Amino acid sequence: MAKPPKSSALEFSDYHINVNTILPGVIATPINQEMLADETISQRYQERIPLKRPGSPDELAKPAFFLYSPDASYIKRQY
């Protein structure tokens, strides 16, 4: 998933267009609420998550808004 944004970032940098990508892990939403309520499934996911918990939509939205803002004008291809 990282290669298309990386090549796009290089391609569009001449036009002063930033291309950044957020690759989230498990985000707790109503769509997966039932799955995360299952202790066995939830534990399997949490074993692979460094923070041992799913993220929240706000935790994903805040960096997305930052990357969209002028404050992120110098951020390019951060991996």
N, C-alpha and C positions, 0 to 999 in steps of 0.2 A: 504494500500500500504506500510505502514511502517514496518509491521511485517516480511515479507520475507527478506528485507535488514537487519533488526535487527538480525534475527536468522542467516543469512549468515555472518554478521560481527562477531558474536560470534564463529561460526563454523570455519571461515577461519583465525581468529586472531592467532591461534596456528601456522599457516604457514606464519605469517607476511604479510598477504594480507588484505589490507584495503577495506572495503565495505561501501560506502556512497551513499546516494540517494538525489537527488534534486527533489522536488515536486513543480514545478512552477504553478502559476496561469495562467491567460490569457497572452499569448505572441503574440504581433502583428507580423504577418507574412503575406506573400502574400496569403496564403490559407484561412485566415479569414479576409482579408482586406475588402471585401464587407460586411460581417456581422458587423464588427466594424464601418463601415461607416454609418450604419443604426442607427440613433440617439436613438431610443427607445431601441434597443438591447444593444447598447454601454452603455447607461445610466444604464440599469439593471445590466450589468457586473460591471461597475465602482462603483456602490453602495456597492458591496461585496468585493471590493479590497481596502485594507487599504490606498494605495497611490492614489486611485481614478483614476488610469490609467492602461492600459495594460503595461506589460514589453516589453523590446526589446530583440531580439535574443542575442545581446552583453551582456545584463544584465544576461542572463542565461549562456552564454558561458564562461564568465570570472570566475565565481565560479566553473564551471565544470573543466576548465583547472587547476585552483588552486588545487582542490581536487585530480586531476590526478598527480599533481606535487609532487616532494619529499618534498616540503615545508609543505605539509599536512600530513606528515608521522605519526603525533601523533593524528590526528583527527579521532575519531571513534564514530559512533552512535550518532551523534549530532541531538537532536530533540527539 
